[in-house]
Amino acid sequence: ERQARLRGGMRLRRLFLQSCDPVAVVKVIFHLPEPPSGPPHNPDMLSVFITCSTSAINAERRFDPSTPISKLKGMIEIITGASADALDLRLFDAQNHEICAMNDASKTIGDYPVENFMRIHAINTSTRAVVGEFDDVSKVEKFELTEDEYAQRKDTVRAFKERNQIGRFNPELAAKAAEQSAQRDIEGQDKAATIAVGNRCEVSASGQPPRRGTVRFVGKTKFQQGYWVGVQYDEPYGKHNGTVEGVSYFSCPDKYGAFVRPAAVEVGDFPEENFDDDEM
C-alpha cells in the first residue's frame, strides 16, 4: 500500500511538471529571485574619456552607441559646464591621435569609429569662454561672516548646540574635559622633567614602529597646549626642520624633526642604528 501511494505521488508530480513552465518550477523549487526590473543591461555600452578645452576635466563615462550626437553634447554640457551649442567634438584614440570630428546631429555615437577608452575632446567655441572658468573656485563669490556676526545668529549649528548644551557647550562635559586636560599637563610635566636636551631616545608613537633620535627641545609650544618633546630622528622620518607655524624651536635637517608627547619618549642608551646592506 505504501509503495502504491509513492508511485501515485510520483505520477502526480510528473503530470504537474509536464503541465507547468519548467523555468517557473525550477524557480519555485530553488527559490530563485526574479530578475531586476528596469531596462536590460546593454553589453555594448562604450566607456570613453571626456575632456574639454576650457577646463581641467578628465572624466570617464559610459554611453549607449545609439545616443544621438545632439543628446551627447547635452550630456557633455553637464560634465564640463560648456554650452552644448558651442561644443566642437573631436574623437581621439588611446594613443592621443585625432580620428575625426563628431558634430553631425543626424548621426549617433555608433556611426563614428568609437571604441572603448578612446577620448572625446570638447572644444568650447564660445567667444565668452574663459580657460579654467569652472576650475578656480577663488573666482566664485562666497557668502562670508565674521566671527562676531556668526556668533550673533540664532539659526546656526553653534546656536543649536548652545541652546541644547551639546558638546563643549555642556558645562559638565566642559569641566570634565578641562580636568582631563589639566591631568595630562601634570603627567606630561612630570615625564618631561626626566627628559633633557641632548638625550638619546626612542620614540614609540601609536601606529608606528619605534624610531631613534636625539632630543632637541623639551617644553611648551605655541602650536598646541601641553608639554612637547622635539626630536631629531636619525633617519628622515620627521615632518619639518624644527620650525612649526613660523616659530623655530630647534634646528635640524628638513624631514628629520618631529614633536611628540613626553609619554611617547624613552631616553637611555639608544645608539644610532647601522643597517648593513648585506644583512636582511
Phi and psi in degrees as a GROMACS rama.xvg file:
@    title "Ramachandran Plot"
@    xaxis  label "Phi"
@    yaxis  label "Psi"
@TYPE xy
-63.2459  -41.9429  ARG-2
-65.3743  -35.8568  GLN-3
-64.9747  -40.7376  ALA-4
-64.0467  -40.8612  ARG-5
-62.8941  -43.8635  LEU-6
-63.8253  -39.7692  ARG-7
-64.3139  -39.6765  GLY-8
-65.1322  -38.2293  GLY-9
-66.9913  -38.2674  MET-10
-64.5293  -41.7498  ARG-11
-63.1575  -41.0623  LEU-12
-64.0464  -39.7712  ARG-13
-64.8154  -42.1247  ARG-14
-65.0136  -37.8056  LEU-15
-63.9094  -44.7625  PHE-16
-65.5817  -36.6307  LEU-17
-69.0161  -29.3101  GLN-18
-90.109  -5.11824  SER-19
-111.436  164.632  CYS-20
-71.35  118.296  ASP-21
-55.9656  -38.4682  PRO-22
-63.8133  -41.995  VAL-23
-64.7146  -39.4709  ALA-24
-62.7511  -43.9582  VAL-25
-61.5435  -40.0711  VAL-26
-62.5399  -40.1719  LYS-27
-67.7492  -44.9612  VAL-28
-65.0447  -45.1873  ILE-29
-99.4347  6.89431  PHE-30
55.7165  44.2407  HIS-31
-75.0973  136.962  LEU-32
-72.4635  155.744  PRO-33
-71.2031  147.835  GLU-34
-64.4913  148.699  PRO-35
-60.679  144.259  PRO-36
-77.4003  167.185  SER-37
108.889  -179.807  GLY-38
-65.1718  144.428  PRO-39
-66.6223  151.61  PRO-40
-64.7747  132.806  HIS-41
-101.552  107.49  ASN-42
-70.1753  -9.88442  PRO-43
-91.83  6.05712  ASP-44
-58.2597  138.281  MET-45
-101.442  133.86  LEU-46
-102.342  115.808  SER-47
-132.831  162.953  VAL-48
-100.945  141.389  PHE-49
-114.187  124.833  ILE-50
-126.794  166.56  THR-51
-142.648  146.744  CYS-52
-72.0524  -19.5344  SER-53
-113.58  13.3413  THR-54
-151.621  167.543  SER-55
-92.7548  17.0916  ALA-56
-69.0174  135.757  ILE-57
-142.134  86.6102  ASN-58
-112.439  137.911  ALA-59
-93.4884  129.776  GLU-60
-136.577  157.503  ARG-61
-111.639  133.034  ARG-62
-129.493  147.499  PHE-63
-78.3691  129.339  ASP-64
-57.0957  -22.3696  PRO-65
-83.4628  2.24807  SER-66
-68.6597  125.987  THR-67
-64.4965  151.336  PRO-68
-62.1217  -36.1106  ILE-69
-62.397  -39.4872  SER-70
-71.7632  -36.1623  LYS-71
-59.4449  -42.4415  LEU-72
-63.4802  -36.3411  LYS-73
-63.7256  -38.5245  GLY-74
-66.3321  -40.3968  MET-75
-69.2388  -30.0174  ILE-76
-60.3574  -40.9579  GLU-77
-65.0732  -36.1342  ILE-78
-74.3397  -43.616  ILE-79
-100.36  -23.0195  THR-80
87.6253  -6.58925  GLY-81
-84.4423  143.117  ALA-82
-62.5364  135.837  SER-83
-60.6113  -35.125  ALA-84
-67.3156  -20.6155  ASP-85
-102.793  9.44992  ALA-86
-91.3204  131.41  LEU-87
-112.892  106.964  ASP-88
-89.2322  133.651  LEU-89
-127.308  136.965  ARG-90
-98.5522  130.729  LEU-91
-123.075  144.707  PHE-92
-84.1227  -177.955  ASP-93
-65.8263  -20.2991  ALA-94
-92.1839  10.3874  GLN-95
67.8961  30.3312  ASN-96
-97.7094  132.091  HIS-97
-70.3269  130.364  GLU-98
-95.8638  -52.8063  ILE-99
-170.528  171.162  CYS-100
-87.3191  154.03  ALA-101
-131.122  73.8787  MET-102
-128.052  2.36235  ASN-103
-77.4421  110.005  ASP-104
-65.1447  -19.3118  ALA-105
-83.2587  -4.94822  SER-106
-106.948  168.76  LYS-107
-112.647  173.823  THR-108
-59.6649  -39.7071  ILE-109
-66.449  -15.429  GLY-110
-76.9161  -11.0878  ASP-111
-107.373  158.447  TYR-112
-77.1503  55.6442  PRO-113
-84.8155  130.903  VAL-114
-125.96  165.006  GLU-115
-56.0171  139.416  ASN-116
69.1946  15.43  PHE-117
-77.5636  177.016  MET-118
-125.781  132.644  ARG-119
-105.248  113.705  ILE-120
-98.596  124.105  HIS-121
-98.2938  114.186  ALA-122
-92.5887  120.085  ILE-123
-84.4916  107.477  ASN-124
-90.6399  3.3559  THR-125
-64.1324  134.889  SER-126
-69.7681  -16.3047  THR-127
-96.362  1.16984  ARG-128
-69.05  138.566  ALA-129
-122.779  127.717  VAL-130
-62.1174  130.001  VAL-131
76.7144  14.728  GLY-132
-58.4009  -35.5961  GLU-133
-105.183  9.24358  PHE-134
-102.303  -34.5215  ASP-135
-89.4286  99.8763  ASP-136
-71.9371  -13.4047  VAL-137
-66.9843  -20.3077  SER-138
-83.9752  -7.61462  LYS-139
-84.9878  127.491  VAL-140
-67.1021  131.564  GLU-141
-117.53  152.671  LYS-142
-89.3708  118.658  PHE-143
-126.57  148.225  GLU-144
-129.119  145.126  LEU-145
-75.1679  167.381  THR-146
-60.6995  -41.382  GLU-147
-66.5347  -41.4877  ASP-148
-64.5361  -38.9103  GLU-149
-67.3456  -39.7683  TYR-150
-66.3962  -27.612  ALA-151
-82.4489  -16.7044  GLN-152
-74.6795  147.391  ARG-153
-106.02  -1.08458  LYS-154
-111.543  28.7372  ASP-155
-107.694  167.498  THR-156
-62.9975  -40.0787  VAL-157
-61.5276  -44.4903  ARG-158
-62.0634  -39.7374  ALA-159
-62.569  -43.362  PHE-160
-65.9714  -38.3016  LYS-161
-64.6753  -44.1383  GLU-162
-63.9712  -36.4952  ARG-163
-102.013  6.46042  ASN-164
51.8123  56.8664  GLN-165
-103.168  141.439  ILE-166
63.4405  -130.789  GLY-167
-68.3345  -9.41074  ARG-168
-91.5445  1.2236  PHE-169
-87.0613  116.551  ASN-170
-56.5709  -39.54  PRO-171
-67.5591  -45.8917  GLU-172
-65.6876  -38.6302  LEU-173
-63.4082  -41.4712  ALA-174
-65.4996  -40.4067  ALA-175
-65.8758  -40.7948  LYS-176
-64.1594  -39.9552  ALA-177
-64.6756  -39.4754  ALA-178
-64.6007  -42.9266  GLU-179
-65.019  -39.3919  GLN-180
-63.8357  -41.7925  SER-181
-64.2285  -38.3175  ALA-182
-66.1513  -39.9686  GLN-183
-64.4419  -37.5678  ARG-184
-63.2179  -40.686  ASP-185
-65.2224  -45.9243  ILE-186
-64.0794  -40.5582  GLU-187
-65.0961  -37.6067  GLY-188
-66.3752  -41.7041  GLN-189
-63.2593  -43.2533  ASP-190
-71.3789  -36.2647  LYS-191
-64.0518  -29.2024  ALA-192
-66.1343  -18.7699  ALA-193
-93.6548  0.62186  THR-194
-115.927  134.064  ILE-195
-126.821  150.908  ALA-196
-60.81  131.691  VAL-197
101.574  -15.1958  GLY-198
-64.1521  141.959  ASN-199
-78.2856  146.612  ARG-200
-149.648  167.126  CYS-201
-129.354  127.299  GLU-202
-102.511  127.591  VAL-203
-118.146  83.0293  SER-204
-84.9688  150.827  ALA-205
-60.7085  129.886  SER-206
78.8096  8.40687  GLY-207
-131.657  151.46  GLN-208
-71.4459  155.88  PRO-209
-57.7171  138.527  PRO-210
-131.292  137.871  ARG-211
-99.6883  155.154  ARG-212
-176.493  -162.851  GLY-213
-124.958  135.548  THR-214
-71.379  127.382  VAL-215
-116.939  -13.6706  ARG-216
-157.243  140.482  PHE-217
-140.059  124.444  VAL-218
150.925  -163.381  GLY-219
-91.0316  155.172  LYS-220
-126.773  171.482  THR-221
-90.3303  -19.7539  LYS-222
-80.7198  -19.1916  PHE-223
-164.838  152.383  GLN-224
-70.4449  164.148  GLN-225
91.345  -177.857  GLY-226
-94.4593  142.059  TYR-227
-134.041  153.942  TRP-228
-118.231  122.989  VAL-229
-90.3755  126.209  GLY-230
-121.833  136.994  VAL-231
-101.405  109.441  GLN-232
-71.7709  157.666  TYR-233
-74.0057  -24.0261  ASP-234
-122.431  160.566  GLU-235
-73.9613  64.6237  PRO-236
-98.0184  -1.3495  TYR-237
-84.6376  -167.011  GLY-238
-122.125  -12.2785  LYS-239
-159.852  -168.824  HIS-240
-111.384  21.3099  ASN-241
101.271  -5.80805  GLY-242
-108.394  127.566  THR-243
-129.164  125.182  VAL-244
52.3269  42.8852  GLU-245
82.589  -2.60956  GLY-246
-107.52  126.332  VAL-247
-92.9901  116.847  SER-248
-99.3468  -29.7955  TYR-249
-162.579  175.852  PHE-250
-126.039  132.865  SER-251
-159.877  168.875  CYS-252
-60.5467  149.994  PRO-253
-60.7644  142.394  ASP-254
72.802  8.67841  LYS-255
-104.826  -13.5557  TYR-256
-98.5292  146.781  GLY-257
-156.844  154.871  ALA-258
-112.99  133.379  PHE-259
-135.802  159.622  VAL-260
-70.9793  149.099  ARG-261
-55.7555  -33.4554  PRO-262
-61.9331  -22.0253  ALA-263
-89.6328  -1.37949  ALA-264
-109.113  130.362  VAL-265
-121.514  117.76  GLU-266
-94.5244  153.349  VAL-267
158.834  -155.911  GLY-268
-85.9552  86.5541  ASP-269
-122.767  79.9162  PHE-270
-65.583  158.588  PRO-271
-64.5847  133.544  GLU-272
-81.5701  135.204  GLU-273
-108.071  119.895  ASN-274
-101.369  116.125  PHE-275
-86.0119  129.393  ASP-276
-63.4138  -21.1949  ASP-277
-82.9704  -7.68094  ASP-278
-104.813  148.767  GLU-279
